[in-house]
Amino acid sequence: MKILMVLTSHSTLGDTGKPTGFWLEEFAAPYYAFVDGGADVVLASPAGGAPPLDPASDGDDAQTDATRRFKEDAAAQQALAATHKLAEVANDRYDAVFYPGGHGPLWDLTEDRDSIDLIERSYGQGTPLGLVCHAPGVLRHAKNASGGPLVHGLKVTGFTNTEEDAVGLSEIVPFKVEDMLVDNGGNFSRGDDWASHVVVAGNLVTGQNPGSSASAARTLLAQLQPK
């Protein structure tokens, strides 16, 4: 079983000069769900190498069992520091594809042609495709087989407008995930702010926020089990 995890290479929060990147819990929890499930995990990002970590996700108040495990895992740290360039591995065969969030993907992965092609190909072929928190934003330009927005008519979730308001970045992000999914015709579903909420539309699995990371990964893995 081979799973591709795609991380951001974008490190700046708009024009603020403040750092951003991927959210640690949204990488660590799925990573260990996949590894513990017996998967060979391939890590990639547009630029390759070490993806930028959002420092807010590394604070004491953001630590979880998965992030603490990561900090003691030299092999995982080495793998993360040397991600493949997405363009070089996107066309390989994978049993599933997963996108961790953080604000970074809103700037680079949303517009990245290799990522868009990977998403469209994975969804079209029925390959389980998971995205959590801000990562559903990378579906913005992805199309379905009819040429319309991929999420049109599908039940989806992602970081909500109220959650974005709560972190004070609604005026900073290039677009709000909830608004984009609704504008693209998605059937947006939400739970309480910060509570785990995962929805499934065929082979598309989306999670609302960092607390949804582990559940989204487990849901993705369940799609790989023999029926």
N, C-alpha and C positions, 0 to 999 in steps of 0.2 A: 504494500500500500504506500503510495507516494503522494504527499500533499505539498503544494506550493503555498507559501505565505509571502504576500507582497506588502512591503513596507514603503513608507514615504522617504524621499530624499530632501524634502523641503524643510528649512530650518528657521525661517523668519516669519513672525506673526504679522502679516500685512506690512503696513508702513510704520508700525510701532517701534521697530528695532528690537523688540523682545523675541526671545527664542521660542520655538515650537518644534514639533516633530511628531513622533508616534507616542502613544500612551502605553506605558510599561505593562500595566495589568492586561491590556487588550492584546498584547503580544504574549506575555508569559503564561496566562491561564490557558489560552488555546494551544500554545506550543506544548505544554506539558500534557494536556488532554490528548493531543495527537501522538506524542512520543510514548506516553503510557499505554496508548491504544495500539502500539506496534507499528506506527507509521514512520516512514523515512521522510523527514521534513526538509524541504529545500527552501532557503530564504533568498529573496530577491528584492531589489529596489531599483528605481530608474538609473541612479548613478553608480550602483554597486558600492561595495565597502560598507562602512559603519553608517547606518541610518541615524539621523539626529533624534535624540530622546527629549521629549518635552520635560523640562526639569520639574514642572509641577507634579508630574506623575511619579517622581522619585522622592517626594517628600515623605516625612514620617507618617503623615495622615493618609497617604495613598498606598501604603504597603499592605500586601495580602500574603497568604501562604505561598501563592505562586511567585510573586515578586521576590519574596525572601528566598525561596528555593533557587531562583535564577541567580541571585547574588552569591550563592554558594556553588554554582555550577560553572566551572571553568570551561567545559566543552561548549555549553550553550553560549556563553559570553564570546568565545572564540568564533563560533558560527555566526553570531549576530554582527561581529566586527568585520566580517568578510562576506557580506551578502553578494550574491551573483548580480550582474547587470541584468535587468529584466529582459532587455532585448535579446540577450544571449540564451535565455532559458524558457522564454514565454511559449515557444512552439513545441516544447517537449510534452510528452504525455503525462498527465497527472490524474489521480483518482479523485482529487478534490482540490479546490483553490480557496484560500481564506485571506481576507484583508483586515488587519487590525486598523483601528482608527487613531485618534489624535487629530489635531487640527491640520497638520501638514498635508494630508492627502487632498484637502480641498483645493490646494494650489497646484500640486504637480500631477498626482495620479488621475485627477479628474480630466486633465487635458492630455495625458500621455497616450499616444496612439497605440503603443504596445500593450498598455493596460486595457484600453478600450477594446482592442481586437481580442485579447485574452478573455475578457468578460463575455463578449458577444459569442465567441467560439465555445466557451465553456457552457454558457447557458443553452446555446443551440444544440449542443451535443448531449445535454442532460447530465453533465458533470456537476456534482454538488458544488455550489458556489456560496461562500459565507462572507458576510461583511458586518462589522459591528461599529456602533456609535457614529462617528463622522464618516467612516468608510463607505456607507451607502451613498454618500455624496459622489463617489467615483462612478456611479451609474448614470450620472447626469447626461452624458453624450452617447451612452450605449444604446444601440438600436436592436429591435427584435427582427424576426424574419420578414415582417411586413414593412420594415423601414421606419416604424414608429418608435417612440421611446420604449426601451426594454421593460420598464416598470409599468407601462400602461395596463391597467386592469388587474395588476397583481397586488396582493396584500403585502405590504412592506412596512418596516419601521426604521428608525434611526434617531439620532440625537434630536430632541424636540426643541421647538422654539423657546419653551419655558426653561429648559435646561440651559440653552445658549444664553438666555437672558440672565440666568442665575450666575453664570461664570463671567458675565459682563463683556461678552465678545460679539453680541449681535450686530454691532455697528462696525466690527473689524473684519469678520469673515467675508469672503467674496460672495457667498450666498449661504442661506440657512438650509440645512439638510431637509427639514420637514417641509418647508415651502417648496423646494425643488421637486421633491418626490410627489407632492400634491399637484404641482404645476405640470408635471410629466404624466399625470393620469394615474399615479399609484393610489391604491386604496390604503391610505396611511392609518396604521394602528399604533396606539401608544398605551403604555401602562403609567403608573405613578412615576413622577420624577425620581430618578436614581434607582428605581427598583428594576430587577431583572425582567426583561420582556423580550421574547423572541417569537418571530412569526415565520411561517414557511409557505412558500408559493411554488409548488413543484420542487425543482432542485435549487431554488433560491432561498437562502436562509439569511435573515437579517436580525440584528440585535440592536436594542435601543441605546445602550450606554455602557460605560465600563463594567457595571455590575452584571451585564448580560453576556460578558465574554465567554465565561466557562460554559454556560448553558448553550450558547450559539455553537460553540465547538462540539459539544456533546451531540447536539442535534444534527450537525453536519456528519459526524461519525456514524450516527444511526442510519443515515442514508446509504452508507457503504456496507451495511450488514446485509447478508443474504436474506432475501424476502422469503 
